[in-house]
Amino acid sequence: MVGQDSDFGALLRRLRMEASLTIEALAEASGVSVRGIGDLERGRRAAPQRRTVAALAEGLRLDETQRNGLLAAARGVRDHHQSPADVRALPRGIDDFVGRRHELTRLAALVAPSPEPAESGPPHVVVVSGPPGTGKTTFAVHAARHLADRYPDGQMVLDLRGTDEAPPSSDELMLRVLKALGTADRDLAAAGPGGRPGLYRQLLAGRRLLLVLDNACDEEQVRALLPEAGPATVVVTSRGLLTGLEEVHRLPLEEFSAEEAARFLTQLVGTERADADPAALAEVAERCGHLPLALRVAGNWLATRTGWSVRRLADRLADEARRLDALVAGDVRVTAAFDLSYRRLTPEAARLYRLLALVEGPDVGAACAARLTGREVADTEDILEELVEAGLLSAEGDRFGRHDLLRLYARGRLAEEESPEDTARARTGMQRWLLETAVVAGRWYEPGHGAPPASWQGTVDLSTAARARQWLQAEAAHWLAALRAAAAAGEHATVVEVAEALHWFSDQWIFWGHWPEVFFLAAASAQALGDPLVEATQLNYHAWALLLCEGRPHDSLDRAALALEAARAAGSPAQEAWAQIYRAWALRTLGDLVPAGEHSRAAARLFEAAGDLHGALQALHFRALLFLDEGRYEDAVDAVRHTLAFLEEHGERIEPHIAEFARTNLNATAGQAHIRLERWAEAVASLDAAIGLSRAVGNTGVESRCLVHLGTALEGAGRRRDARAAYTRCVGLGADADPRTIAEARLRLSRLDAIP
């Protein structure tokens, strides 16, 4: 470094020597780091900030004349190295910045100074990506201000205009940076276009500069602007992931949390209006999808309409069909941000994006998306990846999701750009495929079926029961919507076929939340078909769902009574038996044990007469449960042993999934009986077995119940720490667990916490 840079460094060193201070002593006296002082004296740090110079002057105990001389030398350095109109001139519009604490902390850690000499190490490059409207520019500019002290040579934001029809080239952008950093025209002319990259790299190599490359188009536009080495940091913002860039840190931005969204809106509309109706404020935030851009538009709308209550806007946004039209404030429209990404898509990607509006759930798999366009799955995966790169979809594993407002935007594009005939054709094809696949997947768990037939030509891997289960759960929102549509269209045979195929699978996913609806629709379709046997079957399934999934024993009794009537009309002992066992189950839940026993014994006789081994298995287990409720705990244990022997005796004649489910529940029943008998070791062993079996097949509902019983047994054995672990595991199982046992586990954890 020469000229004014070395003048400042030489002056600082001379003043330090005159004060008889080492660099370490000056660092202690001024608060400026040893490294910082050394870099200033050697000219490596080219633009000391005024407060740094003031601290050094204080540490050197300079008089006014000496202080002014040092400040003047520092000003000379800054004037030489930057154009004040470009460097440090950060954009406006971030004074109301909220949230992003985690992301800011992570960014600060990613660009932390390296212990290696700055000139020899690679530069820090961070790619900030996210869907349109997530506030990437605002975040980057706020971060630049937040980290300003680390970059004494300046902070610069360069708009790469990546969403323009013709974004500027990297050569044009490089020239802007060179000029902004004070490169003389004569030097630019001497270097010529071919020499500018070398001049650019040389200029950035020695500067602690933060360069924000905002709104990048693609990797090619960015790559040439990245320094090869030195202390500079580059933050790139882009709607796309820019996956082609190597050796960069990646920082994805998503929508705000609910708490951040509420704080942001409060800041825009004022505390008084926000506090007047916090529920309405939360609704506005939710209907904006917690998307920063949408929240800003909604907040600005309210801020300029002081006569509006927050509730009024919440109600206005409640209508999905008008929500995007309502999210307009002046010349700022949420849809404008979406348009910029959408119009850059290839025609194939744009069409798939529109058609994805027909998908009801929050995410979708490639096979389902392929049915919308009729393309091969592999081709569809490539198109989905394009949508991810454009920021219009997110990817997690093999699932592709989208923000709720982007779903509404796609719905608008669908209505405007697709004919009603093409839309109906795509929807019908997808729904038919969903229901056909659900039937094949569900039959893995049905007696007499199992693996898909050799003739089945599917686009989903259903080669194992586990894969079938995975598909059924992942696509549940979609095939359920298709089932509703089939019921509404009067496709009653299809509705019944789907429900029948999913009957035994429902035991594997008890607390999904929609089985009562599935079997209600099927019972209504069965009635419309006029077949009493089918009606009795579906009414029995509905009675099961009401009792076990929703805990409604009275309603279950009513449906079982209707099922019994239909079964007798059909002359079906098997369905009559199932109606009796569900009546017994509901009565047991209500505490009416005597009539429950009578109905269960009637069911056992009917199952035997019908030769229904699966039903007989249920009746035998029910006998053990009745003994448990009656306080006959030894009899309950004996009944469990008898039922397990029944399973062994009939072997392969009982569907394997049904047998495993029965073993799980039988071990759980034995565990409860041993708890009542205070045989803690036997109880723990039985419940451990039940938990292992339920976990092996992914039956979270049964596992949650068994964990609470296990906690009880462990407490009885004096193993409070292990009991706490069991309850904690139960609480952590998530949405597929029994909500009642989750609540019980939380209550027991609180009780344990209260014990000294």
C-alpha positions in Angstrom: 0.0 0.0 0.0 1.3 3.4 -0.8 0.4 7.1 -0.7 -2.2 8.2 1.9 -2.6 4.6 3.2 1.0 4.4 4.2 0.9 8.0 5.5 -1.8 7.0 8.0 -0.1 3.8 9.0 3.3 5.6 9.4 1.7 8.4 11.4 -0.1 5.9 13.8 3.2 4.0 14.3 5.2 7.2 15.0 2.6 8.4 17.5 2.6 5.0 19.2 6.4 4.9 19.4 6.5 8.5 20.8 4.1 7.3 23.5 6.5 4.4 24.3 3.6 1.9 23.8 3.8 -1.5 22.3 0.9 -2.6 20.1 -0.4 -4.8 22.9 -0.3 -1.8 25.3 -2.2 0.4 22.8 -4.7 -2.3 22.2 -5.4 -2.5 26.0 -5.6 1.3 26.3 -7.9 1.9 23.3 -10.0 -1.3 23.0 -8.9 -1.8 19.4 -7.6 -5.3 18.7 -3.9 -6.1 18.4 -4.5 -7.4 15.0 -6.5 -4.4 13.9 -3.7 -2.0 15.0 -1.1 -4.0 13.3 -3.1 -4.1 10.1 -3.6 -0.3 10.2 0.1 0.4 10.7 1.1 -1.9 7.8 -1.6 -0.5 5.6 -3.6 -3.7 5.3 -6.7 -2.1 6.8 -7.3 0.7 4.4 -10.2 2.7 5.8 -10.3 3.1 9.6 -13.7 4.2 11.0 -13.9 7.5 12.8 -14.8 5.8 16.1 -11.7 3.5 15.8 -9.5 6.5 15.2 -11.1 8.3 18.2 -10.4 5.2 20.4 -6.8 5.1 19.2 -6.3 8.8 19.9 -7.7 8.3 23.4 -5.4 5.4 24.0 -2.4 7.5 22.8 -3.5 10.4 24.9 -3.2 12.8 21.9 -3.7 16.5 22.3 -6.3 18.2 20.0 -3.9 19.0 17.3 -2.5 15.5 17.1 -6.0 14.0 17.2 -7.2 16.2 14.3 -4.1 15.2 12.3 -4.8 11.5 12.8 -8.5 12.0 11.9 -7.5 13.9 8.8 -5.2 11.1 7.7 -8.0 8.6 8.2 -10.4 10.7 6.1 -7.8 10.8 3.4 -7.7 7.0 3.3 -11.5 6.8 3.1 -11.7 9.4 0.4 -9.1 7.6 -1.6 -10.7 4.2 -1.5 -14.4 4.7 -1.8 -17.2 6.6 -3.6 -19.5 7.7 -0.8 -22.4 7.5 -3.1 -22.0 3.8 -3.6 -20.1 2.2 -0.8 -21.9 2.2 2.6 -25.0 3.6 0.9 -27.3 0.8 2.0 -31.0 0.8 0.8 -33.8 2.1 3.0 -36.8 0.2 4.2 -35.3 -2.0 6.9 -36.0 0.2 10.0 -38.9 -2.1 11.0 -36.8 -5.3 10.7 -37.9 -8.0 13.1 -37.0 -11.6 13.8 -34.4 -13.7 11.9 -32.3 -14.0 15.1 -31.3 -17.5 14.3 -30.4 -16.7 10.7 -28.4 -13.6 11.8 -26.5 -15.6 14.3 -25.7 -18.2 11.8 -24.6 -15.7 9.2 -22.3 -14.0 11.7 -20.7 -17.3 12.6 -20.3 -18.2 8.9 -18.4 -15.0 8.2 -16.4 -14.9 11.4 -12.8 -13.8 10.9 -10.4 -16.7 10.1 -7.3 -17.2 12.3 -5.3 -17.5 9.1 -4.0 -14.3 7.4 -6.9 -12.7 5.6 -5.1 -12.4 2.3 -4.2 -16.1 2.0 -7.6 -17.7 2.9 -10.6 -18.1 0.7 -13.3 -15.4 0.9 -16.6 -16.0 2.7 -19.5 -16.5 0.3 -23.0 -17.0 1.7 -26.0 -17.7 -0.6 -29.3 -16.6 1.0 -32.2 -18.2 -0.9 -35.9 -18.5 -0.4 -39.3 -18.2 -2.1 -40.4 -14.8 -3.3 -41.6 -12.5 -0.5 -39.5 -14.0 2.3 -37.5 -10.8 2.7 -34.1 -11.9 1.4 -33.0 -8.4 0.4 -34.2 -6.9 3.7 -32.3 -9.6 5.6 -29.1 -9.1 3.7 -29.1 -5.3 4.1 -29.9 -5.6 7.8 -27.1 -8.1 8.1 -24.7 -5.7 6.4 -25.5 -3.0 8.9 -25.3 -5.5 11.8 -21.8 -6.7 10.7 -20.5 -3.2 9.6 -17.7 -3.2 12.2 -16.1 -6.2 10.6 -15.8 -4.4 7.3 -14.0 -1.1 7.7 -13.4 -0.9 3.9 -17.2 -0.6 3.3 -20.4 -2.3 2.6 -21.9 -2.3 -0.8 -25.2 -3.6 -2.2 -25.4 -4.4 -5.9 -28.8 -5.2 -7.5 -28.2 -8.0 -10.0 -31.8 -7.6 -11.3 -32.1 -11.3 -11.7 -35.8 -11.3 -12.4 -35.5 -8.8 -15.3 -36.2 -10.0 -18.8 -32.5 -9.3 -19.6 -30.5 -9.2 -16.4 -27.1 -7.4 -16.6 -24.1 -9.5 -17.5 -21.4 -10.2 -15.0 -19.0 -8.0 -17.0 -21.4 -5.0 -16.7 -21.8 -5.6 -12.9 -18.0 -6.0 -12.4 -17.5 -2.6 -14.0 -20.0 -1.0 -11.6 -18.2 -2.4 -8.6 -14.8 -1.2 -9.9 -16.2 2.3 -10.4 -17.9 2.3 -7.1 -14.7 1.4 -5.4 -12.9 4.3 -6.9 -11.0 2.8 -9.8 -10.0 5.6 -12.1 -11.3 5.7 -15.7 -7.7 5.7 -17.0 -7.0 2.5 -15.1 -10.2 0.9 -16.5 -9.2 2.0 -20.0 -5.7 0.7 -19.7 -6.9 -2.7 -18.5 -9.6 -3.0 -21.1 -12.5 -5.5 -20.9 -10.1 -8.4 -20.9 -8.1 -7.0 -17.9 -11.0 -6.1 -15.7 -11.4 -9.5 -14.0 -7.8 -9.3 -12.9 -8.2 -5.7 -11.8 -11.4 -6.7 -9.9 -9.7 -9.6 -8.1 -6.7 -7.5 -7.2 -8.9 -4.7 -5.8 -11.0 -7.0 -3.7 -8.1 -9.1 -2.5 -6.8 -6.5 0.0 -10.1 -5.1 1.3 -12.3 -6.0 4.2 -15.4 -5.3 2.2 -18.9 -6.7 2.5 -20.5 -7.1 -1.0 -24.1 -8.0 -1.2 -25.0 -9.3 -4.6 -28.8 -9.0 -4.4 -31.4 -10.7 -6.6 -29.1 -13.0 -8.5 -30.3 -14.6 -11.7 -28.1 -17.7 -11.9 -24.7 -19.1 -11.2 -23.1 -17.7 -14.3 -24.0 -14.1 -13.4 -22.6 -14.5 -9.9 -19.5 -16.7 -10.4 -17.3 -14.0 -12.0 -18.1 -11.6 -9.2 -16.7 -13.8 -6.5 -13.2 -12.9 -5.3 -10.7 -15.7 -5.3 -9.0 -14.9 -1.9 -8.8 -12.2 0.7 -10.8 -10.8 3.6 -13.9 -9.7 1.6 -17.3 -11.3 2.3 -20.0 -11.8 -0.4 -23.6 -12.4 0.5 -25.7 -13.5 -2.5 -29.5 -13.3 -2.4 -31.5 -15.3 -4.9 -34.9 -16.9 -5.3 -33.1 -19.9 -6.8 -30.8 -22.2 -4.9 -27.8 -21.6 -7.2 -26.8 -25.2 -6.6 -24.0 -24.9 -9.2 -21.9 -22.6 -7.0 -19.2 -24.5 -5.1 -17.5 -23.8 -1.8 -20.3 -21.5 -0.5 -22.3 -21.5 2.7 -26.0 -21.8 2.2 -28.6 -20.0 4.4 -32.3 -20.6 3.4 -34.9 -18.2 4.5 -38.5 -19.3 5.2 -41.6 -17.5 6.4 -41.7 -16.0 9.8 -42.7 -17.9 12.9 -46.1 -17.1 14.3 -44.5 -14.9 17.0 -42.3 -13.0 14.6 -45.2 -12.4 12.3 -47.3 -11.0 15.2 -44.4 -8.7 16.2 -43.9 -7.5 12.7 -47.6 -6.7 12.2 -47.7 -5.0 15.6 -44.8 -2.8 14.6 -46.6 -1.7 11.5 -50.1 -1.1 12.9 -49.3 0.0 16.4 -49.5 -1.6 19.8 -52.9 -0.2 20.7 -54.7 -1.7 17.6 -52.8 -5.0 17.8 -53.6 -5.4 21.5 -57.2 -4.6 21.0 -57.8 -8.0 19.2 -54.7 -10.3 19.3 -56.8 -13.2 17.9 -57.6 -11.2 14.8 -53.9 -10.2 14.5 -53.0 -13.9 14.6 -55.6 -14.6 11.9 -54.2 -11.9 9.6 -50.7 -13.3 10.1 -51.8 -16.9 9.4 -53.8 -15.9 6.3 -50.7 -14.1 5.1 -48.9 -17.4 5.5 -46.4 -15.6 7.8 -44.8 -14.4 4.6 -42.9 -11.1 5.3 -44.0 -9.4 2.0 -47.7 -10.3 2.6 -47.4 -9.2 6.2 -45.9 -5.9 5.1 -48.7 -5.3 2.6 -51.4 -6.2 5.2 -49.7 -4.0 7.9 -49.4 -1.0 5.5 -53.1 -1.5 4.5 -54.1 -1.2 8.1 -51.7 1.6 8.9 -53.2 3.8 6.2 -56.8 2.9 7.1 -57.1 3.9 10.7 -60.8 3.4 10.7 -60.4 -0.3 10.0 -60.2 -2.8 12.8 -57.7 -5.7 12.6 -60.8 -8.0 12.7 -62.2 -6.4 9.5 -59.0 -7.2 7.6 -58.9 -10.7 9.0 -62.4 -11.3 7.7 -61.5 -9.8 4.4 -58.6 -12.2 4.0 -60.7 -15.2 5.1 -62.0 -15.7 1.5 -59.4 -17.7 -0.3 -60.8 -16.7 -3.7 -60.1 -13.0 -2.9 -57.2 -13.2 -0.6 -54.4 -12.4 -3.1 -56.5 -9.5 -4.5 -56.8 -8.1 -1.0 -53.1 -8.2 -0.4 -52.4 -5.0 -2.3 -51.2 -1.7 -0.8 -50.7 1.1 -3.3 -48.3 -0.1 -6.0 -47.1 -3.1 -3.9 -48.8 -6.4 -4.7 -47.9 -9.8 -3.3 -48.7 -11.4 -6.7 -46.2 -9.1 -8.4 -43.4 -10.9 -6.5 -44.8 -14.2 -7.6 -45.1 -13.1 -11.2 -41.4 -12.4 -11.5 -40.6 -16.0 -10.7 -43.4 -17.5 -12.7 -42.7 -15.8 -16.0 -39.1 -17.1 -16.0 -40.3 -20.7 -16.0 -40.1 -23.0 -19.0 -43.6 -23.7 -20.5 -43.5 -27.3 -19.1 -42.7 -26.1 -15.6 -45.3 -23.3 -15.8 -48.0 -25.8 -16.7 -47.1 -28.2 -14.0 -47.0 -25.4 -11.5 -50.5 -24.4 -12.5 -51.8 -27.9 -12.3 -50.3 -28.4 -8.9 -53.2 -26.1 -7.7 -55.4 -29.2 -8.1 -53.4 -31.0 -5.3 -55.2 -30.5 -2.0 -52.4 -31.3 0.4 -49.4 -29.2 1.5 -46.9 -31.3 -0.5 -46.8 -33.8 -3.3 -44.7 -36.7 -4.6 -43.3 -36.9 -8.1 -45.6 -39.8 -9.1 -48.7 -37.8 -8.2 -47.5 -34.7 -10.0 -46.7 -36.8 -13.1 -50.4 -37.9 -13.3 -51.4 -34.2 -13.8 -49.4 -33.8 -17.0 -49.2 -37.4 -18.3 -45.4 -37.3 -18.3 -43.0 -39.9 -17.1 -42.1 -39.7 -13.4 -38.4 -39.1 -14.2 -39.3 -36.1 -16.5 -41.6 -34.8 -13.9 -38.9 -34.9 -11.2 -36.7 -32.7 -13.4 -39.5 -30.2 -13.9 -40.2 -30.2 -10.1 -36.5 -29.4 -9.5 -36.8 -26.4 -11.9 -39.7 -25.2 -9.7 -37.6 -25.6 -6.6 -34.7 -23.7 -8.2 -37.2 -20.9 -9.0 -38.2 -20.7 -5.4 -41.8 -21.7 -6.2 -41.6 -25.1 -4.5 -39.6 -26.4 -1.6 -38.1 -29.9 -1.4 -37.8 -32.1 1.6 -36.7 -35.7 0.9 -38.9 -36.9 -2.0 -41.7 -34.5 -1.2 -42.3 -31.1 -2.9 -44.2 -28.4 -0.9 -45.4 -24.9 -1.5 -46.3 -21.9 0.5 -50.1 -21.4 0.9 -50.1 -18.1 -0.9 -48.2 -19.6 -3.8 -50.8 -22.3 -3.9 -53.5 -19.6 -4.3 -51.4 -17.9 -6.9 -51.1 -21.2 -8.9 -54.9 -21.5 -8.7 -55.3 -18.1 -10.3 -52.9 -19.0 -13.1 -54.8 -22.3 -13.6 -58.1 -20.5 -14.0 -56.6 -18.0 -16.5 -54.4 -20.2 -18.6 -56.0 -23.7 -18.7 -59.3 -24.5 -20.3 -62.0 -26.0 -18.1 -61.8 -29.2 -20.1 -58.1 -29.7 -19.7 -58.3 -28.8 -16.0 -61.2 -31.3 -15.5 -59.2 -34.0 -17.4 -56.1 -33.5 -15.3 -58.1 -33.5 -12.0 -60.0 -36.6 -12.9 -56.9 -38.5 -14.0 -55.1 -37.7 -10.8 -58.0 -38.6 -8.6 -58.6 -41.9 -10.3 -54.9 -42.8 -10.0 -54.9 -41.8 -6.3 -57.8 -44.1 -5.5 -56.6 -47.0 -7.6 -53.2 -46.8 -5.9 -54.8 -46.5 -2.4 -56.7 -49.7 -3.0 -53.5 -51.6 -4.1 -51.5 -50.2 -1.2 -54.2 -50.8 1.4 -54.6 -54.4 0.3 -51.2 -55.2 1.7 -53.0 -55.3 5.1 -56.1 -57.2 3.9 -56.6 -60.9 4.4 -56.3 -62.8 1.1 -54.5 -60.0 -0.8 -51.0 -58.8 0.2 -48.5 -57.7 -2.5 -49.8 -56.1 -5.7 -50.8 -58.5 -8.5 -48.4 -59.1 -11.3 -50.7 -57.4 -13.7 -50.6 -54.1 -11.8 -48.6 -51.5 -13.7 -48.0 -48.7 -11.1 -45.7 -45.8 -10.9 -45.2 -46.1 -7.2 -43.0 -48.7 -5.5 -45.4 -50.8 -3.4 -43.2 -53.8 -3.2 -43.5 -54.1 0.6 -46.1 -53.3 3.2 -43.8 -50.7 4.7 -43.6 -48.9 1.3 -47.4 -49.1 0.9 -47.9 -47.6 4.4 -45.4 -44.8 3.6 -47.3 -43.9 0.4 -50.7 -44.1 2.1 -49.6 -41.7 4.8 -47.6 -39.3 2.6 -50.5 -39.0 0.1 -53.3 -39.2 2.6 -54.6 -35.6 2.1 -54.7 -36.3 -1.7 -56.5 -39.6 -1.8 -58.9 -38.4 0.9 -59.8 -35.4 -1.3 -60.2 -37.8 -4.2 -62.5 -40.0 -2.1 -64.6 -37.0 -1.2 -64.9 -36.1 -4.8 -65.9 -39.7 -5.8 -68.6 -39.7 -3.1 -69.9 -36.3 -4.3 -70.0 -37.6 -7.9 -72.0 -40.6 -6.9 -69.2 -43.1 -7.6 -70.4 -45.3 -4.8 -68.8 -48.6 -5.8 -65.4 -46.8 -5.9 -65.9 -45.3 -2.5 -66.8 -48.7 -1.0 -63.9 -50.4 -2.7 -61.4 -47.9 -1.3 -62.8 -48.1 2.3 -62.8 -51.9 2.2 -59.2 -52.0 1.0 -58.1 -49.6 3.9 -60.1 -51.3 6.7 -57.3 -53.3 8.3 -54.7 -50.7 7.5 -56.6 -48.2 9.7 -55.5 -50.2 12.7 -51.9 -49.2 11.8 -52.7 -45.5 11.8 -55.5 -45.1 14.3 -55.2 -41.5 15.2 -54.9 -40.0 11.7 -58.1 -38.2 12.4 -60.1 -38.9 9.2 -61.2 -42.6 9.5 -64.7 -41.6 10.8 -65.2 -39.6 7.6 -63.8 -42.3 5.3 -66.1 -44.9 6.7 -69.1 -42.5 7.0 -68.8 -41.8 3.3 -68.5 -45.6 2.6 -71.5 -46.4 4.7 -73.6 -43.7 2.8 -72.3 -45.1 -0.5 -73.2 -48.7 0.6 -76.7 -47.6 1.4 -77.0 -45.9 -2.0 -75.9 -49.2 -3.6 -78.8 -51.0 -1.9 -76.7 -53.9 -0.7 -77.4 -54.7 3.0 -74.2 -56.8 3.4 -72.0 -54.0 2.1 -73.9 -51.6 4.2 -73.5 -53.7 7.4 -69.8 -54.0 6.7 -69.2 -50.3 6.3 -71.5 -49.4 9.2 -69.3 -51.7 11.4 -66.2 -50.0 10.2 -67.8 -46.6 11.1 -68.7 -47.9 14.5 -65.1 -48.8 15.1 -63.8 -45.4 14.0 -66.2 -43.5 16.2 -65.3 -45.5 19.2 -61.6 -45.9 18.9 -60.5 -42.8 16.9 -62.8 -40.2 18.4 -63.9 -41.8 21.7 -67.7 -41.5 21.0 -69.1 -44.7 22.5 -72.8 -43.6 22.3 -72.5 -42.8 18.6 -70.7 -46.0 18.1 -73.5 -48.0 19.7 -76.0 -46.4 17.4 -74.0 -47.3 14.3 -73.4 -50.8 15.5 -77.1 -51.2 16.0 -77.8 -50.2 12.4 -75.0 -52.6 11.3 -76.6 -55.4 13.2 -80.0 -54.7 11.6 -78.4 -54.6 8.1 -76.4 -57.8 8.8 -79.5 -59.7 9.8 -81.2 -58.5 6.7 -78.3 -59.7 4.6 -78.2 -63.0 6.5 -74.5 -62.6 7.4 -73.4 -64.1 10.7 -69.9 -62.7 10.3 -71.1 -59.1 10.0 -73.7 -59.7 12.8 -70.8 -60.9 14.9 -68.8 -57.7 14.2 -71.8 -55.6 15.1 -72.0 -57.5 18.4 -68.3 -57.1 19.2 -68.5 -53.3 18.5 -71.6 -53.0 20.7 -69.7 -54.9 23.5 -66.7 -52.6 23.1 -68.7 -49.4 23.3 -70.6 -50.7 26.4 -67.3 -51.7 28.1 -66.1 -48.1 27.4 -69.2 -46.8 29.1 -68.7 -49.2 32.1 -71.7 -51.4 31.4 -69.7 -54.7 31.8 -72.5 -57.2 32.1 -74.2 -56.4 28.8 -70.8 -56.0 27.3 -70.0 -59.5 28.3 -73.3 -60.8 26.8 -72.7 -59.2 23.4 -69.0 -60.4 23.3 -70.1 -64.0 24.0 -72.8 -63.7 21.3 -70.1 -62.4 18.9 -67.8 -65.3 19.8 -70.5 -67.8 18.9 -71.3 -66.1 15.6 -67.6 -65.8 14.6 -67.2 -69.5 15.3 -70.3 -70.3 13.2 -69.0 -68.1 10.3 -65.5 -69.6 10.5 -64.1 -66.0 10.9 -60.7 -66.5 12.6 -59.9 -62.8 12.6 -63.1 -62.1 14.4 -62.7 -64.9 16.8 -59.3 -63.5 17.7 -60.9 -60.2 18.6 -63.5 -61.9 20.7 -60.8 -63.8 22.6 -58.9 -60.6 23.3 -62.0 -58.9 24.4 -62.6 -61.6 27.0 -59.2 -60.8 28.5 -60.1 -57.1 28.6 -63.3 -57.8 30.4 -61.5 -59.8 33.0 -59.1 -56.9 33.5 -62.0 -54.5 34.0 -63.7 -56.9 36.4 -60.7 -57.1 38.6 -60.0 -60.7 37.6 -56.3 -60.0 36.9 -55.0 -63.6 37.0 -57.9 -64.6 34.6 -56.9 -61.8 32.3 -53.3 -63.1 32.2 -54.6 -66.6 31.5 -56.9 -65.3 28.8 -54.0 -63.5 27.1 -52.0 -66.8 27.1 -55.0 -68.7 25.7 -55.3 -66.1 22.9 -51.6 -66.2 22.1 -51.9 -70.0 21.8 -54.8 -69.5 19.4 -52.5 -67.4 17.3 -49.9 -70.0 17.2 -52.3 -72.8 16.5 -53.8 -71.1 13.4 -50.5 -69.7 12.1 -50.6 -68.6 8.5 -54.3 -68.7 8.4 -54.3 -65.4 10.2 -53.1 -62.4 8.2 -49.6 -61.6 9.4 -50.3 -57.9 10.0 -53.5 -58.7 12.0 -51.5 -61.3 14.0 -48.8 -58.8 14.8 -51.3 -56.2 15.8 -53.0 -58.7 18.1 -49.7 -59.7 19.7 -49.0 -56.1 20.4 -52.3 -55.5 22.1 -52.2 -58.8 24.0 -48.8 -58.0 25.5 -50.2 -54.5 26.4 -53.2 -56.2 28.2 -50.9 -58.6 30.0 -48.8 -55.7 31.1 -51.8 -53.9 32.6 -52.9 -57.1 34.4 -49.4 -57.5 35.9 -49.4 -53.8 37.0 -52.7 -54.5 38.9 -51.0 -57.5 40.5 -47.9 -55.4 41.3 -45.7 -57.8 39.4 -43.5 -55.1 38.1 -40.9 -57.1 36.3 -43.5 -59.1 34.4 -45.4 -55.9 33.6 -42.2 -54.2 32.2 -41.3 -57.2 30.2 -44.8 -57.4 28.6 -45.0 -53.7 27.9 -41.5 -53.6 26.4 -42.5 -56.4 24.1 -45.6 -54.5 23.0 -43.6 -51.3 22.5 -41.1 -53.2 20.4 -43.8 -54.7 18.2 -45.7 -51.5 17.7 -42.5 -49.6 16.9 -41.4 -52.3 14.4 -44.5 -51.7 12.3 -44.7 -47.9 13.0 -48.0 -48.1 15.0 -47.5 -44.9 16.9 -51.0 -44.9 18.4 -50.5 -48.2 20.2 -46.9 -47.3 21.1 -48.1 -44.2 22.9 -50.5 -46.1 25.0 -48.0 -48.7 25.9 -45.4 -46.1 27.0 -47.8 -44.6 29.5 -48.5 -48.1 30.9 -44.8 -48.8 31.0 -44.2 -45.6 32.9 -46.8 -46.8 35.5 -45.0 -50.1 35.9 -41.6 -48.4 36.2 -42.9 -46.1 38.9 -44.3 -49.0 40.7 -40.9 -50.7 40.6 -39.4 -47.5 42.1 -37.6 -46.7 38.8 -38.7 -43.0 38.6 -35.9 -42.0 36.2 -36.9 -44.7 33.7 -40.6 -43.8 34.2 -39.8 -40.2 33.3 -38.0 -41.4 30.2 -41.0 -43.5 29.1 -43.4 -40.5 29.6 -41.0 -38.2 27.7 -40.8 -40.6 24.8 -44.6 -40.7 24.7 -44.9 -36.9 24.6 -42.3 -36.8 21.7 -44.2 -39.2 19.4 -46.1 -36.5 17.6 -49.4 -36.2 15.8 -49.9 -40.0 15.2 -50.0 -40.8 18.9 -53.2 -41.1 21.0 -53.8 -37.5 22.1 -55.4 -38.7 25.3 -52.2 -40.6 26.3 -50.0 -37.6 25.3 -52.0 -35.5 27.8 -51.8 -38.2 30.5 -48.0 -38.5 29.9 -47.6 -34.7 30.3 -49.6 -34.8 33.5 -47.5 -37.5 35.0 -44.3 -35.7 34.1 -45.6 -32.7 35.9 -46.4 -34.9 38.9 -42.9 -36.4 38.9 -41.4 -32.9 38.7 -43.3 -32.0 41.9 -41.9 -34.9 43.9 -38.8 -33.8 45.8 
